[in-house]
Amino acid sequence: MICIHLKNTDPFFCLAAEEYLLKNFDDDIFMLWQSEDTVVLGKHQNAMAEINYPFVRANNVTVARRISGGGTVFHDAGNVNFAFIKNVKSPAEISFKQFTEPVVEALALLGIEATTSGRNDLLIEGLKISGNAEHVFKNRVLHHGTLLFDSDLENLGQSIKVVAGKYESKAVQSNRSKVANISSFLKDSMSIQEFIGFLLDVQLKKEGNTFYALNEKDEEVVRGLVDQKFTTWDWRYGYSPRYFFSNRFEEDGKELQIRLEVKKGIIEVAELGGTFFPAEEAARLSEKLVGVRHFYEDIASVLSTQDEQLIYAFF
C-alpha cells in the first residue's frame, strides 16, 4: 500500500485527486488531506436542501460534491480527511468495517475507544466524530471519511442547518447527528499536525507500505479534473436530482407564495402568488424565472433587487 499526505488544501483538488487515484492507479492507497471551510455533498444529494445557503454564502464556505453517495459532511482546518482505495475481486469483499477498523485501531493506540453506529459513522461515547462513504469503480473501491479533530462545531452546525419542508425530491437526505472533536477525548494533548503524523506513521509501519508524493504529471491531470468537473456549477449544484421547492415570505403585511420545480439546477416551473407583488408583476416574474439557475445571483437578477431577505426566500 502507498501512503499519501496531500499538502494542497483546496477541497476541489483533493476530491479530484481521490477520483484520479481510484481510476488511474493499481496500488492500494491510504491518503490524508485537509481543507478550509467546506460543505461536501454526497453524489446524489440536492445541494440547496442540504446547506444553510444564507450562512454558507455570507461566510465564504465552499460547497463541493464528491463522487461517493451518502450524506453531507463539513470540513475545516480542524478536520482530517482519510481515504482508503483498495483493489477487490468482488463486491462481496467490500465492507465499511474493513476500512474503519484501521482508524478504530489507531485511535485505540491513543487511548480512545471508537465504535461504529451502524449508519456509516464512527462514534466516541455516542457522539459522531467521523462520517464515511464509498464509491466503487470496476474492481476498486474508494472509502473515505472525515475525522473531526478540533473543528469549529458551531460553524459545522450552522453550515448544514436547514429548514425542513421546503424541498421535496427523491434525493438522498442526511441524518443529522450530535458531533464531537477527537481532541476532547485525548489523555495527552496533541496538535492536528501531530495527529496527522501519527496516523501516517501507523500505516507506514505496516509491512510493505511506502510513502508516495504526487508528481507533476499526477498534479496536472488532477488540476484538469478540477477545472472540467469539480469546480463547475453543473457538478456542484446542477447535479442535484429533480426537486420541488415551496416557501412563504412576509414583509410589511404582504405575503409572497413561492413554488418552483427545478431540474438539474434550472427552474422549469415558477409560480409566485400572494399579495407581495401585483398579479401582473407576479405573472411576469414567474415567467422570467423559468430557465434560470436556482442560484442567488440569478434570482436577484430576475427580481431586480438586492433585498437579501427577499432573495433568500427562494432558497
Stockholm file with secondary structure:
# STOCKHOLM 1.0

chainA/1-315         MICIHLKNTDPFFCLAAEEYLLKNFDDDIFMLWQSEDTVVLGKHQNAMAEINYPFVRANNVTVARRISGGGTVFHDAGNVNFAFIKNVKSPAEISFKQFTEPVVEALALLGIEATTSGRNDLLIEGLKISGNAEHVFKNRVLHHGTLLFDSDLENLGQSIKVVAGKYESKAVQSNRSKVANISSFLKDSMSIQEFIGFLLDVQLKKEGNTFYALNEKDEEVVRGLVDQKFTTWDWRYGYSPRYFFSNRFEEDGKELQIRLEVKKGIIEVAELGGTFFPAEEAARLSEKLVGVRHFYEDIASVLSTQDEQLIYAFF
#=GR chainA/1-315 SS CEEEECCCCCHHHHHHHHHHHHHHCCSCEEEEECCSSEEEECTTSCHHHHSCHHHHHHTTCEEEECSSCSCCEEECTTEEEEEEEEECSSGGGCCHHHHHHHHHHHHHHTTCCCEECSSSEEEETTEEEEEEEEEEETTEEEEEEEEESSCCHHHHHHHTCCCTTSEEESSCCCCCCCBCCGGGGCSSCCCHHHHHHHHHHHHHTSTTCEECCCCHHHHHHHHHHIIIIITSHHHHTTTSCCEEEEEEEEETTEEEEEEEEEETTEEEEEEEEESSSCHHHHHHHHHHHTTSBSSHHHHHHHHTCCCHHHHHTTC
#=GC SS_cons         CEEEECCCCCHHHHHHHHHHHHHHCCSCEEEEECCSSEEEECTTSCHHHHSCHHHHHHTTCEEEECSSCSCCEEECTTEEEEEEEEECSSGGGCCHHHHHHHHHHHHHHTTCCCEECSSSEEEETTEEEEEEEEEEETTEEEEEEEEESSCCHHHHHHHTCCCTTSEEESSCCCCCCCBCCGGGGCSSCCCHHHHHHHHHHHHHTSTTCEECCCCHHHHHHHHHHIIIIITSHHHHTTTSCCEEEEEEEEETTEEEEEEEEEETTEEEEEEEEESSSCHHHHHHHHHHHTTSBSSHHHHHHHHTCCCHHHHHTTC
//
